[in-house]
Amino acid sequence: AFSEPKNVRIIDIKEGTKSIGGKAFSGCKKLKKIYIPNSVREISDDAFYGTNNDLIIYCKKGSYADVFLERKGIRHKTK
């Protein structure tokens, strides 16, 4: 979905989005923040493959994204 955009730094996924597919953010080397809404109920295991190590993902505590990211050991913050 967002694969290879060179200058994208922040992505705010729209409420109502149900899933994040495989390698959705692949090659987004300048990406610093992703906001994931509560509506997301499925995230591919490789959705964040190839992203910047400085990336911080924001989601609601206890949401599907929070549980998924915690289980995968992916850096994130909850609100």
All heavy atoms as a GROMACS GRO file, in nm:
protein
  627
    1ALA      N    1   0.081  -0.121   0.000
    1ALA     CA    2   0.000   0.000   0.000
    1ALA      C    3   0.085   0.126   0.000
    1ALA      O    4   0.057   0.219  -0.072
    1ALA     CB    5  -0.093  -0.001   0.119
    2PHE      N    6   0.189   0.127   0.084
    2PHE     CA    7   0.275   0.244   0.094
    2PHE      C    8   0.416   0.212   0.049
    2PHE      O    9   0.508   0.287   0.074
    2PHE     CB   10   0.278   0.296   0.238
    2PHE     CG   11   0.144   0.337   0.288
    2PHE    CD1   12   0.069   0.252   0.366
    2PHE    CD2   13   0.090   0.460   0.255
    2PHE    CE1   14  -0.056   0.288   0.412
    2PHE    CE2   15  -0.035   0.497   0.300
    2PHE     CZ   16  -0.108   0.411   0.379
    3SER      N   17   0.435   0.100  -0.015
    3SER     CA   18   0.568   0.052  -0.052
    3SER      C   19   0.645   0.152  -0.137
    3SER      O   20   0.595   0.201  -0.238
    3SER     CB   21   0.554  -0.080  -0.129
    3SER     OG   22   0.679  -0.131  -0.160
    4GLU      N   23   0.764   0.184  -0.092
    4GLU     CA   24   0.863   0.265  -0.162
    4GLU      C   25   0.837   0.416  -0.174
    4GLU      O   26   0.903   0.480  -0.253
    4GLU     CB   27   0.890   0.209  -0.302
    4GLU     CG   28   0.943   0.069  -0.303
    4GLU     CD   29   1.081   0.052  -0.241
    4GLU    OE1   30   1.160   0.148  -0.240
    4GLU    OE2   31   1.109  -0.056  -0.192
    5PRO      N   32   0.748   0.479  -0.096
    5PRO     CA   33   0.740   0.625  -0.105
    5PRO      C   34   0.860   0.685  -0.033
    5PRO      O   35   0.878   0.666   0.086
    5PRO     CB   36   0.609   0.659  -0.036
    5PRO     CG   37   0.588   0.549   0.062
    5PRO     CD   38   0.652   0.427  -0.001
    6LYS      N   39   0.941   0.757  -0.103
    6LYS     CA   40   1.071   0.802  -0.051
    6LYS      C   41   1.062   0.908   0.059
    6LYS      O   42   1.148   0.913   0.144
    6LYS     CB   43   1.156   0.857  -0.166
    6LYS     CG   44   1.177   0.758  -0.279
    6LYS     CD   45   1.262   0.643  -0.235
    6LYS     CE   46   1.290   0.552  -0.354
    6LYS     NZ   47   1.301   0.416  -0.325
    7ASN      N   48   0.962   0.994   0.058
    7ASN     CA   49   0.960   1.107   0.150
    7ASN      C   50   0.851   1.102   0.257
    7ASN      O   51   0.837   1.197   0.332
    7ASN     CB   52   0.948   1.238   0.071
    7ASN     CG   53   1.070   1.259  -0.016
    7ASN    OD1   54   1.182   1.238   0.029
    7ASN    ND2   55   1.049   1.298  -0.139
    8VAL      N   56   0.775   0.996   0.265
    8VAL     CA   57   0.668   0.986   0.364
    8VAL      C   58   0.729   0.969   0.503
    8VAL      O   59   0.813   0.883   0.525
    8VAL     CB   60   0.573   0.869   0.332
    8VAL    CG1   61   0.472   0.850   0.443
    8VAL    CG2   62   0.503   0.891   0.200
    9ARG      N   63   0.686   1.054   0.597
    9ARG     CA   64   0.740   1.049   0.733
    9ARG      C   65   0.635   1.006   0.836
    9ARG      O   66   0.668   0.948   0.937
    9ARG     CB   67   0.797   1.184   0.773
    9ARG     CG   68   0.919   1.221   0.692
    9ARG     CD   69   0.976   1.354   0.737
    9ARG     NE   70   1.079   1.400   0.649
    9ARG     CZ   71   1.208   1.367   0.658
    9ARG    NH1   72   1.246   1.285   0.751
    9ARG    NH2   73   1.295   1.414   0.573
   10ILE      N   74   0.508   1.038   0.809
   10ILE     CA   75   0.400   1.005   0.902
   10ILE      C   76   0.284   0.946   0.824
   10ILE      O   77   0.244   1.000   0.720
   10ILE     CB   78   0.351   1.131   0.978
   10ILE    CG1   79   0.465   1.190   1.061
   10ILE    CG2   80   0.232   1.098   1.067
   10ILE    CD1   81   0.433   1.325   1.122
   11ILE      N   82   0.229   0.836   0.875
   11ILE     CA   83   0.111   0.776   0.814
   11ILE      C   84   0.005   0.762   0.923
   11ILE      O   85   0.031   0.702   1.028
   11ILE     CB   86   0.141   0.639   0.751
   11ILE    CG1   87   0.236   0.656   0.633
   11ILE    CG2   88   0.011   0.569   0.708
   11ILE    CD1   89   0.283   0.527   0.570
   12ASP      N   90  -0.111   0.818   0.897
   12ASP     CA   91  -0.225   0.809   0.988
   12ASP      C   92  -0.330   0.725   0.917
   12ASP      O   93  -0.400   0.774   0.829
   12ASP     CB   94  -0.277   0.950   1.019
   12ASP     CG   95  -0.376   0.952   1.133
   12ASP    OD1   96  -0.417   0.845   1.181
   12ASP    OD2   97  -0.412   1.063   1.174
   13ILE      N   98  -0.337   0.599   0.954
   13ILE     CA   99  -0.429   0.507   0.888
   13ILE      C  100  -0.573   0.544   0.925
   13ILE      O  101  -0.605   0.567   1.042
   13ILE     CB  102  -0.398   0.361   0.926
   13ILE    CG1  103  -0.256   0.326   0.878
   13ILE    CG2  104  -0.500   0.265   0.866
   13ILE    CD1  105  -0.206   0.192   0.924
   14LYS      N  106  -0.657   0.550   0.826
   14LYS     CA  107  -0.795   0.594   0.843
   14LYS      C  108  -0.876   0.496   0.928
   14LYS      O  109  -0.868   0.374   0.908
   14LYS     CB  110  -0.860   0.610   0.705
   14LYS     CG  111  -0.998   0.664   0.708
   14LYS     CD  112  -1.052   0.680   0.568
   14LYS     CE  113  -1.195   0.728   0.573
   14LYS     NZ  114  -1.251   0.744   0.440
   15GLU      N  115  -0.953   0.550   1.023
   15GLU     CA  116  -1.046   0.470   1.102
   15GLU      C  117  -1.140   0.399   1.006
   15GLU      O  118  -1.184   0.457   0.907
   15GLU     CB  119  -1.126   0.559   1.198
   15GLU     CG  120  -1.219   0.484   1.289
   15GLU     CD  121  -1.149   0.393   1.390
   15GLU    OE1  122  -1.050   0.435   1.451
   15GLU    OE2  123  -1.195   0.279   1.405
   16GLY      N  124  -1.167   0.273   1.030
   16GLY     CA  125  -1.249   0.192   0.941
   16GLY      C  126  -1.165   0.091   0.864
   16GLY      O  127  -1.218  -0.006   0.813
   17THR      N  128  -1.034   0.117   0.857
   17THR     CA  129  -0.944   0.022   0.792
   17THR      C  130  -0.943  -0.106   0.874
   17THR      O  131  -0.930  -0.102   0.996
   17THR     CB  132  -0.800   0.080   0.784
   17THR    OG1  133  -0.805   0.201   0.708
   17THR    CG2  134  -0.704  -0.017   0.720
   18LYS      N  135  -0.958  -0.220   0.808
   18LYS     CA  136  -0.969  -0.349   0.877
   18LYS      C  137  -0.839  -0.427   0.884
   18LYS      O  138  -0.818  -0.504   0.977
   18LYS     CB  139  -1.075  -0.436   0.809
   18LYS     CG  140  -1.211  -0.372   0.798
   18LYS     CD  141  -1.288  -0.394   0.924
   18LYS     CE  142  -1.431  -0.346   0.903
   18LYS     NZ  143  -1.480  -0.266   1.009
   19SER      N  144  -0.750  -0.409   0.783
   19SER     CA  145  -0.628  -0.489   0.781
   19SER      C  146  -0.511  -0.413   0.721
   19SER      O  147  -0.529  -0.318   0.647
   19SER     CB  148  -0.651  -0.620   0.704
   19SER     OG  149  -0.674  -0.593   0.568
   20ILE      N  150  -0.392  -0.461   0.757
   20ILE     CA  151  -0.268  -0.407   0.701
   20ILE      C  152  -0.197  -0.526   0.637
   20ILE      O  153  -0.163  -0.622   0.705
   20ILE     CB  154  -0.180  -0.342   0.810
   20ILE    CG1  155  -0.257  -0.226   0.876
   20ILE    CG2  156  -0.048  -0.296   0.751
   20ILE    CD1  157  -0.186  -0.166   0.996
   21GLY      N  158  -0.178  -0.519   0.507
   21GLY     CA  159  -0.125  -0.631   0.430
   21GLY      C  160   0.027  -0.646   0.436
   21GLY      O  161   0.099  -0.564   0.493
   22GLY      N  162   0.074  -0.752   0.374
   22GLY     CA  163   0.215  -0.787   0.369
   22GLY      C  164   0.300  -0.679   0.306
   22GLY      O  165   0.263  -0.624   0.202
   23LYS      N  166   0.409  -0.646   0.372
   23LYS     CA  167   0.507  -0.547   0.326
   23LYS      C  168   0.442  -0.413   0.292
   23LYS      O  169   0.488  -0.341   0.204
   23LYS     CB  170   0.588  -0.601   0.210
   23LYS     CG  171   0.669  -0.725   0.246
   23LYS     CD  172   0.754  -0.773   0.132
   23LYS     CE  173   0.828  -0.899   0.174
   23LYS     NZ  174   0.908  -0.954   0.066
   24ALA      N  175   0.336  -0.379   0.363
   24ALA     CA  176   0.261  -0.256   0.336
   24ALA      C  177   0.349  -0.131   0.343
   24ALA      O  178   0.325  -0.036   0.270
   24ALA     CB  179   0.146  -0.242   0.435
   25PHE      N  180   0.450  -0.132   0.427
   25PHE     CA  181   0.536  -0.015   0.446
   25PHE      C  182   0.679  -0.040   0.400
   25PHE      O  183   0.771   0.034   0.435
   25PHE     CB  184   0.534   0.028   0.592
   25PHE     CG  185   0.394   0.048   0.644
   25PHE    CD1  186   0.334  -0.049   0.724
   25PHE    CD2  187   0.321   0.160   0.611
   25PHE    CE1  188   0.206  -0.033   0.771
   25PHE    CE2  189   0.192   0.177   0.657
   25PHE     CZ  190   0.134   0.080   0.737
   26SER      N  191   0.699  -0.142   0.320
   26SER     CA  192   0.831  -0.181   0.272
   26SER      C  193   0.902  -0.066   0.201
   26SER      O  194   0.846  -0.001   0.115
   26SER     CB  195   0.817  -0.298   0.175
   26SER     OG  196   0.940  -0.329   0.115
   27GLY      N  197   1.025  -0.042   0.240
   27GLY     CA  198   1.105   0.061   0.174
   27GLY      C  199   1.077   0.202   0.218
   27GLY      O  200   1.133   0.296   0.163
   28CYS      N  201   0.993   0.221   0.318
   28CYS     CA  202   0.962   0.355   0.369
   28CYS      C  203   1.072   0.395   0.467
   28CYS      O  204   1.051   0.399   0.588
   28CYS     CB  205   0.826   0.357   0.436
   28CYS     SG  206   0.689   0.319   0.327
   29LYS      N  207   1.188   0.426   0.417
   29LYS     CA  208   1.306   0.450   0.499
   29LYS      C  209   1.298   0.577   0.584
   29LYS      O  210   1.363   0.586   0.686
   29LYS     CB  211   1.432   0.454   0.412
   29LYS     CG  212   1.459   0.325   0.338
   29LYS     CD  213   1.489   0.213   0.434
   29LYS     CE  214   1.525   0.088   0.356
   29LYS     NZ  215   1.534  -0.030   0.439
   30LYS      N  216   1.220   0.676   0.544
   30LYS     CA  217   1.209   0.800   0.620
   30LYS      C  218   1.089   0.801   0.714
   30LYS      O  219   1.068   0.897   0.787
   30LYS     CB  220   1.203   0.920   0.526
   30LYS     CG  221   1.333   0.941   0.450
   30LYS     CD  222   1.328   1.066   0.368
   30LYS     CE  223   1.462   1.085   0.297
   30LYS     NZ  224   1.463   1.208   0.218
   31LEU      N  225   1.012   0.694   0.713
   31LEU     CA  226   0.892   0.684   0.795
   31LEU      C  227   0.928   0.685   0.943
   31LEU      O  228   1.010   0.605   0.988
   31LEU     CB  229   0.815   0.558   0.759
   31LEU     CG  230   0.678   0.537   0.819
   31LEU    CD1  231   0.586   0.653   0.784
   31LEU    CD2  232   0.618   0.407   0.768
   32LYS      N  233   0.868   0.778   1.018
   32LYS     CA  234   0.897   0.793   1.161
   32LYS      C  235   0.779   0.753   1.250
   32LYS      O  236   0.799   0.709   1.362
   32LYS     CB  237   0.935   0.937   1.194
   32LYS     CG  238   1.059   0.986   1.122
   32LYS     CD  239   1.182   0.921   1.178
   32LYS     CE  240   1.306   0.982   1.113
   32LYS     NZ  241   1.426   0.916   1.152
   33LYS      N  242   0.655   0.774   1.200
   33LYS     CA  243   0.537   0.747   1.282
   33LYS      C  244   0.426   0.684   1.198
   33LYS      O  245   0.402   0.725   1.086
   33LYS     CB  246   0.482   0.877   1.342
   33LYS     CG  247   0.576   0.947   1.435
   33LYS     CD  248   0.515   1.078   1.484
   33LYS     CE  249   0.612   1.154   1.572
   33LYS     NZ  250   0.557   1.281   1.618
   34ILE      N  251   0.360   0.586   1.259
   34ILE     CA  252   0.239   0.528   1.201
   34ILE      C  253   0.135   0.526   1.311
   34ILE      O  254   0.163   0.483   1.424
   34ILE     CB  255   0.260   0.384   1.150
   34ILE    CG1  256   0.366   0.378   1.040
   34ILE    CG2  257   0.127   0.325   1.100
   34ILE    CD1  258   0.399   0.236   0.996
   35TYR      N  259   0.016   0.574   1.280
   35TYR     CA  260  -0.096   0.570   1.373
   35TYR      C  261  -0.194   0.464   1.324
   35TYR      O  262  -0.244   0.473   1.212
   35TYR     CB  263  -0.164   0.707   1.380
   35TYR     CG  264  -0.074   0.814   1.437
   35TYR    CD1  265   0.007   0.891   1.354
   35TYR    CD2  266  -0.067   0.835   1.574
   35TYR    CE1  267   0.091   0.988   1.406
   35TYR    CE2  268   0.016   0.932   1.628
   35TYR     CZ  269   0.096   1.008   1.543
   35TYR     OH  270   0.180   1.103   1.595
   36ILE      N  271  -0.219   0.364   1.409
   36ILE     CA  272  -0.308   0.254   1.372
   36ILE      C  273  -0.438   0.266   1.452
   36ILE      O  274  -0.435   0.266   1.575
   36ILE     CB  275  -0.242   0.117   1.397
   36ILE    CG1  276  -0.114   0.104   1.315
   36ILE    CG2  277  -0.340   0.004   1.364
   36ILE    CD1  278  -0.038  -0.026   1.337
   37PRO      N  279  -0.553   0.274   1.384
   37PRO     CA  280  -0.681   0.288   1.453
   37PRO      C  281  -0.729   0.155   1.513
   37PRO      O  282  -0.680   0.047   1.478
   37PRO     CB  283  -0.776   0.334   1.342
   37PRO     CG  284  -0.721   0.269   1.220
   37PRO     CD  285  -0.570   0.272   1.237
   38ASN      N  286  -0.826   0.165   1.601
   38ASN     CA  287  -0.883   0.046   1.665
   38ASN      C  288  -0.954  -0.047   1.568
   38ASN      O  289  -0.974  -0.164   1.598
   38ASN     CB  290  -0.983   0.087   1.773
   38ASN     CG  291  -0.914   0.153   1.889
   38ASN    OD1  292  -0.793   0.140   1.908
   38ASN    ND2  293  -0.990   0.227   1.968
   39SER      N  294  -0.993   0.005   1.453
   39SER     CA  295  -1.067  -0.077   1.357
   39SER      C  296  -0.982  -0.187   1.294
   39SER      O  297  -1.036  -0.284   1.240
   39SER     CB  298  -1.126   0.012   1.247
   39SER     OG  299  -1.023   0.082   1.178
   40VAL      N  300  -0.849  -0.175   1.300
   40VAL     CA  301  -0.760  -0.276   1.240
   40VAL      C  302  -0.768  -0.405   1.322
   40VAL      O  303  -0.746  -0.405   1.443
   40VAL     CB  304  -0.614  -0.225   1.231
   40VAL    CG1  305  -0.520  -0.338   1.191
   40VAL    CG2  306  -0.605  -0.111   1.132
   41ARG      N  307  -0.802  -0.514   1.254
   41ARG     CA  308  -0.819  -0.646   1.318
   41ARG      C  309  -0.728  -0.753   1.259
   41ARG      O  310  -0.733  -0.869   1.298
   41ARG     CB  311  -0.964  -0.692   1.306
   41ARG     CG  312  -1.061  -0.601   1.375
   41ARG     CD  313  -1.052  -0.617   1.525
   41ARG     NE  314  -1.149  -0.533   1.591
   41ARG     CZ  315  -1.120  -0.456   1.694
   41ARG    NH1  316  -0.998  -0.452   1.741
   41ARG    NH2  317  -1.212  -0.382   1.750
   42GLU      N  318  -0.645  -0.711   1.163
   42GLU     CA  319  -0.553  -0.806   1.100
   42GLU      C  320  -0.430  -0.730   1.052
   42GLU      O  321  -0.442  -0.626   0.989
   42GLU     CB  322  -0.620  -0.875   0.982
   42GLU     CG  323  -0.534  -0.978   0.915
   42GLU     CD  324  -0.604  -1.044   0.797
   42GLU    OE1  325  -0.725  -1.024   0.777
   42GLU    OE2  326  -0.532  -1.113   0.722
   43ILE      N  327  -0.312  -0.783   1.088
   43ILE     CA  328  -0.186  -0.725   1.043
   43ILE      C  329  -0.098  -0.840   0.995
   43ILE      O  330  -0.074  -0.936   1.068
   43ILE     CB  331  -0.114  -0.647   1.156
   43ILE    CG1  332  -0.204  -0.535   1.209
   43ILE    CG2  333   0.019  -0.592   1.106
   43ILE    CD1  334  -0.148  -0.463   1.332
   44SER      N  335  -0.050  -0.828   0.873
   44SER     CA  336   0.038  -0.931   0.817
   44SER      C  337   0.169  -0.935   0.896
   44SER      O  338   0.219  -0.832   0.940
   44SER     CB  339   0.067  -0.900   0.670
   44SER     OG  340   0.159  -0.993   0.618
   45ASP      N  341   0.224  -1.054   0.913
   45ASP     CA  342   0.349  -1.071   0.987
   45ASP      C  343   0.462  -0.987   0.930
   45ASP      O  344   0.553  -0.948   1.003
   45ASP     CB  345   0.391  -1.218   0.989
   45ASP     CG  346   0.307  -1.300   1.086
   45ASP    OD1  347   0.248  -1.243   1.178
   45ASP    OD2  348   0.303  -1.423   1.068
   46ASP      N  349   0.460  -0.959   0.800
   46ASP     CA  350   0.569  -0.883   0.738
   46ASP      C  351   0.527  -0.742   0.696
   46ASP      O  352   0.590  -0.678   0.614
   46ASP     CB  353   0.629  -0.959   0.620
   46ASP     CG  354   0.530  -0.984   0.508
   46ASP    OD1  355   0.409  -0.957   0.525
   46ASP    OD2  356   0.574  -1.030   0.402
   47ALA      N  357   0.422  -0.690   0.758
   47ALA     CA  358   0.371  -0.556   0.722
   47ALA      C  359   0.476  -0.447   0.739
   47ALA      O  360   0.479  -0.351   0.662
   47ALA     CB  361   0.248  -0.522   0.805
   48PHE      N  362   0.564  -0.461   0.837
   48PHE     CA  363   0.661  -0.356   0.866
   48PHE      C  364   0.802  -0.393   0.819
   48PHE      O  365   0.900  -0.328   0.857
   48PHE     CB  366   0.660  -0.326   1.016
   48PHE     CG  367   0.523  -0.290   1.065
   48PHE    CD1  368   0.446  -0.382   1.133
   48PHE    CD2  369   0.468  -0.166   1.036
   48PHE    CE1  370   0.318  -0.351   1.175
   48PHE    CE2  371   0.340  -0.134   1.076
   48PHE     CZ  372   0.264  -0.226   1.146
   49TYR      N  373   0.811  -0.493   0.733
   49TYR     CA  374   0.939  -0.536   0.678
   49TYR      C  375   1.005  -0.422   0.600
   49TYR      O  376   0.941  -0.355   0.520
   49TYR     CB  377   0.917  -0.656   0.585
   49TYR     CG  378   1.041  -0.699   0.511
   49TYR    CD1  379   1.134  -0.781   0.571
   49TYR    CD2  380   1.064  -0.655   0.381
   49TYR    CE1  381   1.249  -0.819   0.504
   49TYR    CE2  382   1.179  -0.692   0.313
   49TYR     CZ  383   1.270  -0.775   0.375
   49TYR     OH  384   1.385  -0.811   0.308
   50GLY      N  385   1.133  -0.398   0.629
   50GLY     CA  386   1.209  -0.297   0.555
   50GLY      C  387   1.185  -0.154   0.598
   50GLY      O  388   1.221  -0.062   0.527
   51THR      N  389   1.125  -0.134   0.716
   51THR     CA  390   1.103   0.003   0.763
   51THR      C  391   1.223   0.050   0.845
   51THR      O  392   1.307  -0.029   0.887
   51THR     CB  393   0.976   0.013   0.849
   51THR    OG1  394   0.984  -0.081   0.957
   51THR    CG2  395   0.851  -0.013   0.767
   52ASN      N  396   1.227   0.178   0.872
   52ASN     CA  397   1.332   0.243   0.948
   52ASN      C  398   1.331   0.195   1.093
   52ASN      O  399   1.225   0.180   1.153
   52ASN     CB  400   1.303   0.394   0.941
   52ASN     CG  401   1.408   0.478   1.005
   52ASN    OD1  402   1.478   0.438   1.097
   52ASN    ND2  403   1.420   0.600   0.955
   53ASN      N  404   1.447   0.175   1.151
   53ASN     CA  405   1.457   0.132   1.291
   53ASN      C  406   1.408   0.238   1.389
   53ASN      O  407   1.381   0.207   1.505
   53ASN     CB  408   1.600   0.092   1.325
   53ASN     CG  409   1.641  -0.037   1.259
   53ASN    OD1  410   1.557  -0.121   1.227
   53ASN    ND2  411   1.770  -0.054   1.237
   54ASP      N  412   1.397   0.363   1.344
   54ASP     CA  413   1.349   0.472   1.430
   54ASP      C  414   1.196   0.483   1.430
   54ASP      O  415   1.140   0.567   1.499
   54ASP     CB  416   1.406   0.606   1.383
   54ASP     CG  417   1.557   0.612   1.401
   54ASP    OD1  418   1.610   0.542   1.490
   54ASP    OD2  419   1.622   0.687   1.326
   55LEU      N  420   1.130   0.399   1.353
   55LEU     CA  421   0.984   0.403   1.342
   55LEU      C  422   0.918   0.375   1.478
   55LEU      O  423   0.957   0.283   1.549
   55LEU     CB  424   0.937   0.298   1.242
   55LEU     CG  425   0.786   0.279   1.230
   55LEU    CD1  426   0.720   0.405   1.176
   55LEU    CD2  427   0.756   0.160   1.140
   56ILE      N  428   0.819   0.459   1.512
   56ILE     CA  429   0.736   0.435   1.629
   56ILE      C  430   0.592   0.421   1.580
   56ILE      O  431   0.543   0.504   1.504
   56ILE     CB  432   0.745   0.548   1.732
   56ILE    CG1  433   0.889   0.565   1.781
   56ILE    CG2  434   0.652   0.520   1.850
   56ILE    CD1  435   0.908   0.685   1.871
   57ILE      N  436   0.528   0.315   1.624
   57ILE     CA  437   0.389   0.289   1.586
   57ILE      C  438   0.301   0.323   1.705
   57ILE      O  439   0.328   0.282   1.819
   57ILE     CB  440   0.371   0.142   1.544
   57ILE    CG1  441   0.465   0.111   1.427
   57ILE    CG2  442   0.225   0.115   1.507
   57ILE    CD1  443   0.478  -0.036   1.395
   58TYR      N  444   0.196   0.399   1.681
   58TYR     CA  445   0.104   0.441   1.786
   58TYR      C  446  -0.029   0.369   1.770
   58TYR      O  447  -0.081   0.358   1.658
   58TYR     CB  448   0.081   0.592   1.780
   58TYR     CG  449   0.206   0.672   1.809
   58TYR    CD1  450   0.296   0.702   1.707
   58TYR    CD2  451   0.234   0.716   1.937
   58TYR    CE1  452   0.412   0.774   1.733
   58TYR    CE2  453   0.349   0.789   1.964
   58TYR     CZ  454   0.438   0.816   1.861
   58TYR     OH  455   0.552   0.888   1.887
   59CYS      N  456  -0.082   0.321   1.882
   59CYS     CA  457  -0.212   0.253   1.881
   59CYS      C  458  -0.272   0.261   2.021
   59CYS      O  459  -0.206   0.302   2.116
   59CYS     CB  460  -0.196   0.108   1.837
   59CYS     SG  461  -0.085   0.011   1.941
   60LYS      N  462  -0.396   0.220   2.032
   60LYS     CA  463  -0.465   0.222   2.160
   60LYS      C  464  -0.425   0.100   2.243
   60LYS      O  465  -0.415  -0.011   2.191
   60LYS     CB  466  -0.615   0.225   2.140
   60LYS     CG  467  -0.691   0.240   2.269
   60LYS     CD  468  -0.838   0.258   2.248
   60LYS     CE  469  -0.907   0.272   2.382
   60LYS     NZ  470  -1.050   0.285   2.368
   61LYS      N  471  -0.404   0.124   2.372
   61LYS     CA  472  -0.369   0.015   2.464
   61LYS      C  473  -0.479  -0.092   2.462
   61LYS      O  474  -0.597  -0.061   2.468
   61LYS     CB  475  -0.352   0.070   2.605
   61LYS     CG  476  -0.302  -0.034   2.704
   61LYS     CD  477  -0.260   0.032   2.832
   61LYS     CE  478  -0.205  -0.066   2.931
   61LYS     NZ  479  -0.078  -0.125   2.892
   62GLY      N  480  -0.438  -0.216   2.448
   62GLY     CA  481  -0.532  -0.328   2.448
   62GLY      C  482  -0.592  -0.358   2.312
   62GLY      O  483  -0.666  -0.455   2.297
   63SER      N  484  -0.562  -0.276   2.212
   63SER     CA  485  -0.618  -0.298   2.078
   63SER      C  486  -0.550  -0.417   2.011
   63SER      O  487  -0.447  -0.467   2.058
   63SER     CB  488  -0.597  -0.173   1.991
   63SER     OG  489  -0.458  -0.153   1.967
   64TYR      N  490  -0.606  -0.461   1.900
   64TYR     CA  491  -0.546  -0.570   1.823
   64TYR      C  492  -0.402  -0.534   1.787
   64TYR      O  493  -0.311  -0.616   1.801
   64TYR     CB  494  -0.626  -0.600   1.696
   64TYR     CG  495  -0.561  -0.705   1.611
   64TYR    CD1  496  -0.586  -0.839   1.634
   64TYR    CD2  497  -0.470  -0.670   1.511
   64TYR    CE1  498  -0.522  -0.938   1.558
   64TYR    CE2  499  -0.406  -0.767   1.435
   64TYR     CZ  500  -0.432  -0.900   1.459
   64TYR     OH  501  -0.367  -0.996   1.385
   65ALA      N  502  -0.380  -0.411   1.742
   65ALA     CA  503  -0.245  -0.367   1.703
   65ALA      C  504  -0.150  -0.374   1.821
   65ALA      O  505  -0.036  -0.420   1.806
   65ALA     CB  506  -0.250  -0.225   1.646
   66ASP      N  507  -0.192  -0.329   1.938
   66ASP     CA  508  -0.108  -0.334   2.057
   66ASP      C  509  -0.065  -0.477   2.088
   66ASP      O  510   0.053  -0.505   2.109
   66ASP     CB  511  -0.184  -0.273   2.176
   66ASP     CG  512  -0.105  -0.274   2.306
   66ASP    OD1  513   0.020  -0.270   2.302
   66ASP    OD2  514  -0.168  -0.278   2.413
   67VAL      N  515  -0.160  -0.567   2.089
   67VAL     CA  516  -0.129  -0.708   2.118
   67VAL      C  517  -0.037  -0.767   2.011
   67VAL      O  518   0.062  -0.834   2.043
   67VAL     CB  519  -0.260  -0.790   2.130
   67VAL    CG1  520  -0.232  -0.938   2.142
   67VAL    CG2  521  -0.343  -0.740   2.248
   68PHE      N  522  -0.066  -0.741   1.886
   68PHE     CA  523   0.016  -0.791   1.775
   68PHE      C  524   0.160  -0.739   1.785
   68PHE      O  525   0.256  -0.816   1.777
   68PHE     CB  526  -0.044  -0.749   1.640
   68PHE     CG  527   0.041  -0.783   1.522
   68PHE    CD1  528   0.033  -0.907   1.463
   68PHE    CD2  529   0.130  -0.690   1.471
   68PHE    CE1  530   0.114  -0.940   1.354
   68PHE    CE2  531   0.211  -0.720   1.361
   68PHE     CZ  532   0.203  -0.846   1.303
   69LEU      N  533   0.175  -0.609   1.802
   69LEU     CA  534   0.308  -0.547   1.806
   69LEU      C  535   0.388  -0.595   1.926
   69LEU      O  536   0.508  -0.619   1.917
   69LEU     CB  537   0.295  -0.395   1.805
   69LEU     CG  538   0.232  -0.337   1.678
   69LEU    CD1  539   0.193  -0.192   1.700
   69LEU    CD2  540   0.324  -0.352   1.558
   70GLU      N  541   0.322  -0.609   2.039
   70GLU     CA  542   0.388  -0.660   2.160
   70GLU      C  543   0.439  -0.802   2.137
   70GLU      O  544   0.553  -0.836   2.170
   70GLU     CB  545   0.291  -0.655   2.278
   70GLU     CG  546   0.355  -0.688   2.410
   70GLU     CD  547   0.453  -0.583   2.458
   70GLU    OE1  548   0.434  -0.463   2.430
   70GLU    OE2  549   0.552  -0.622   2.523
   71ARG      N  550   0.354  -0.885   2.081
   71ARG     CA  551   0.389  -1.025   2.054
   71ARG      C  552   0.507  -1.036   1.957
   71ARG      O  553   0.593  -1.122   1.972
   71ARG     CB  554   0.267  -1.098   1.998
   71ARG     CG  555   0.288  -1.245   1.970
   71ARG     CD  556   0.158  -1.314   1.930
   71ARG     NE  557   0.078  -1.240   1.835
   71ARG     CZ  558   0.078  -1.262   1.703
   71ARG    NH1  559   0.154  -1.356   1.651
   71ARG    NH2  560   0.001  -1.191   1.624
   72LYS      N  561   0.512  -0.945   1.860
   72LYS     CA  562   0.619  -0.947   1.759
   72LYS      C  563   0.745  -0.874   1.805
   72LYS      O  564   0.846  -0.876   1.737
   72LYS     CB  565   0.570  -0.884   1.629
   72LYS     CG  566   0.466  -0.964   1.557
   72LYS     CD  567   0.528  -1.089   1.504
   72LYS     CE  568   0.435  -1.167   1.417
   72LYS     NZ  569   0.499  -1.288   1.369
   73GLY      N  570   0.737  -0.804   1.918
   73GLY     CA  571   0.852  -0.728   1.967
   73GLY      C  572   0.880  -0.605   1.884
   73GLY      O  573   0.994  -0.560   1.874
   74ILE      N  574   0.776  -0.548   1.826
   74ILE     CA  575   0.790  -0.428   1.743
   74ILE      C  576   0.766  -0.305   1.831
   74ILE      O  577   0.668  -0.298   1.905
   74ILE     CB  578   0.691  -0.431   1.624
   74ILE    CG1  579   0.725  -0.552   1.535
   74ILE    CG2  580   0.696  -0.301   1.546
   74ILE    CD1  581   0.624  -0.576   1.424
   75ARG      N  582   0.857  -0.209   1.820
   75ARG     CA  583   0.850  -0.086   1.900
   75ARG      C  584   0.722  -0.010   1.872
   75ARG      O  585   0.690   0.020   1.758
   75ARG     CB  586   0.972  -0.001   1.864
   75ARG     CG  587   0.983   0.126   1.940
   75ARG     CD  588   1.113   0.194   1.900
   75ARG     NE  589   1.110   0.332   1.941
   75ARG     CZ  590   1.189   0.424   1.891
   75ARG    NH1  591   1.275   0.394   1.798
   75ARG    NH2  592   1.183   0.546   1.934
   76HIS      N  593   0.650   0.021   1.981
   76HIS     CA  594   0.527   0.096   1.967
   76HIS      C  595   0.493   0.167   2.098
   76HIS      O  596   0.550   0.137   2.203
   76HIS     CB  597   0.412   0.006   1.923
   76HIS     CG  598   0.369  -0.094   2.026
   76HIS    ND1  599   0.446  -0.203   2.061
   76HIS    CD2  600   0.256  -0.102   2.098
   76HIS    CE1  601   0.381  -0.273   2.152
   76HIS    NE2  602   0.267  -0.215   2.177
   77LYS      N  603   0.402   0.261   2.089
   77LYS     CA  604   0.352   0.334   2.205
   77LYS      C  605   0.202   0.328   2.204
   77LYS      O  606   0.139   0.334   2.099
   77LYS     CB  607   0.398   0.480   2.202
   77LYS     CG  608   0.547   0.496   2.224
   77LYS     CD  609   0.585   0.642   2.236
   77LYS     CE  610   0.734   0.654   2.260
   77LYS     NZ  611   0.775   0.793   2.278
   78THR      N  612   0.145   0.318   2.324
   78THR     CA  613  -0.001   0.314   2.334
   78THR      C  614  -0.050   0.443   2.398
   78THR      O  615   0.022   0.514   2.468
   78THR     CB  616  -0.046   0.194   2.418
   78THR    OG1  617   0.015   0.200   2.548
   78THR    CG2  618  -0.010   0.064   2.350
   79LYS      N  619  -0.177   0.470   2.371
   79LYS     CA  620  -0.241   0.589   2.428
   79LYS      C  621  -0.369   0.552   2.496
   79LYS      O  622  -0.422   0.447   2.480
   79LYS     CB  623  -0.263   0.695   2.321
   79LYS     CG  624  -0.327   0.644   2.194
   79LYS     CD  625  -0.339   0.752   2.090
   79LYS     CE  626  -0.386   0.688   1.960
   79LYS     NZ  627  -0.424   0.778   1.860
   0.00000   0.00000   0.00000
